[in-house]
Amino acid sequence: MNRFIIEPLGKLLYAIADPITTVNILKYKKANKNASDIELNNLPLIELNNVATNDDELNLWNKLSAMIDYTYPMNKLQKTTADQDLWKELKYCMKFAAYSYFMPILGKPDPKHIVIKEQDIPAMGHKTKHIAEPGYFIGIDKRKKRILLCIRGTMTIGDTITDLHAIPDRLSFGKHQDENGPFYYCHPGIFNAANHLHETLNVTGKIKQYLAEGREDYKVFVTGHSLGAGVCSILGLLWKAQNVFQDEEFKCFSFASPLVIDKDGADKSISNMNDSQINMISVAVESDIVTRLSVKGIIQLSKRVQEIRENPPIYKTLYDRIQASRIKTEKISRAELDSLVPITNVLDEKTDKIEDLYPAGRVLWFVPDCVVDNDFGSSKYEQLSNLVELQTSAFSSVRVIQLLYDMISALYVVDNNEKLCEFKDVSDRFEFTQMIIHGSESFHAHLPTRYSNGFGIDLIDIFRMSQTYQRLERLKIPDSIIDILLLIIIVILFSVLRFIGFIGDVIDLIF
């Protein structure tokens, strides 16, 4: 009885506290047939709480998963074969994907980089509460002959609700979602966001119009980070399914993409092309939590944590034995390996019905260098074990050092001892369905500056793209002073915007 009283009462109180968001949720449900289940109580919150409140068991799973190749599949990975042209394209798109977060403060990029034709990147006001309506801009780069669609990641309460509409659904990727399909299971919130750009705002039609205005030889680039990356991937698949553009006419570069598409859709994103021709690419950094987060993954992780909690000595001993077999090449029996089954095979009839989702396109992955660098030889697993031990450390001093290091790497390009690699079999991406959480490191790894660092871009490089920076330079102020002043202004304004426009709304959403 309590449930039937508390849930409606909670919804009523929330509607009173934040009527605008409540109205937008109702509008979203009306506009999207797949949005009937967009309720927080449909998400695995109990399982998430179980994971969050059992640190020791979670960390033991993290260490164990590293030894059984669930974290980084050493035998499946190789150093990337990406050529210099692809590297330059990735770096180009990463700059703009990161810049989109600062655009409400810095303003438009300098026209020498790109000419903005259309933009909608809200930071405050009623638009921030619109669901599945991501911020974006369209720009034209005359020098490189590109039309760029850049989609911003999660910044508003509307974006957050889009992320939370996450239970996989089988949806049509045909024109106007017609019954002829093709049909794929996907992240419904991100699908709706992509379809909003594609059909409601007719962004696709506008890009075609820009091409028709004497730019037939231009190539279309789509990019984004986090939520923006997921929308980028789904939009690319919509274009493929509907034959909007030929594969050679566009490219999608998704940085830190959530898991968005089923196996059939992932295969479609790379079909009929060799590595150099694939026009959809997803980039991940180490244990970035968003690139491995899913409803099914949370449920599986919770069951693994619970299994360890019920049998801690067994799994501690098993970890020690597997670690010894990896590092000291000690023999381990088949019986010992078979005892992994209760923790690796945690699916039940209900969980198995939830579709696995994957990143789209060719997956490029920044991993610890010991994973793919042959120079480490037999010490690979020892190095990886030490790294995971450090990243999952419970000592607050270690976590503070990690945070400071990430702040420094945002301002300056630093060597994170990472190598860009990819799967030997381009269709292989099983490990992204297996959740791990390396403490705060998995959250730090998701930051756009962590991705830009991998491509040799620091925060100052991103600031220098703006018209604001160029105006300050014309005043003949020393670059070092401009960098410091701009950084202070950005940190203050960005913090204020985040606090007012996002944090407060999330608290409203929860309570």
ABEGO torsion letter per residue (X at the ends): XAAAAAAAAAAAAAAAABAAAAAAAAAAAAABAAAAABBAAABBAAAAAAAAABAAAAAAAAAAAAAAGAABBAAABBBBABBAAAAAAAAAAAAAAAAAAAAAAAEBBBAAABBBABBBBBABEAAAABBGBBBBBBBBBAAAGBBBBBBBBBABAAAAAAAABABBBBBBABBGGBAAOBBBBBBAAAAAAAAAAAAAAGAAAAAAAAAABGAAABBBBBBEBEAAAAAAAAAAAAAAAAGABBAAABBBBBBGBBBABBAAAAAAAABGBBAAABABBBBBBEABAAAABBAAAAAAAAAAAAAAAABAAAAAAAAAAAAAAAAAGBBBBAAAAAAAAAAABABBAAAAABBBBBBBEBBBBBBBAAAABAAAEAAAAAAAAAAAAAAABABAAAAAAAAAAAAAAAABBBBAGBBBBBBABAABAAAAABBBBBEAAAAAAABAAAAAAAAGBBAAAAAAABAAAAAAAAAGBBAAAAAAAAAAAAAAAAAAAAAAAAAAAAAAAAX
